Amino acid sequence: MSGKPDNIPTHHGQGEIKLSRYFVLYSTQIAWVALGVVLYWDAFWPSTCTPHNLWQVYGCSFRLPENGGWQEAGLLTWLWATPLLVLLDVARRFGKNKD
């Protein structure tokens, strides 16, 4: 007798996903995107680099901290963290072991 109930998964995070987990997951994703939108609206872009599309936003993002504001630094962090978070999630989903 191992003393561990049989209905508890041996790997954390591999159990059945219930409705509350979906709610928390999607609420967090909506809040993350909303944070990016708010930071984008409040950020002050340098006059020499005003982006008009997504590629220009990433190209000009390194010039955001020139103004020294926290919104600009936050937007720079948000812009470069978002693709990394998406790649990590995709890698986690495709990298699951088939037990």
Secondary structure, DSSP 4 states (H G I P E B T S, - for coil): --SS-TTS-SSTT-S---HHHHHHHHHHHHHHHHHHHHHHHH----TT----SHHHHHHHGGGGGGG--HHHHHHHHHHHHHHHHHHHHHHHHHT----
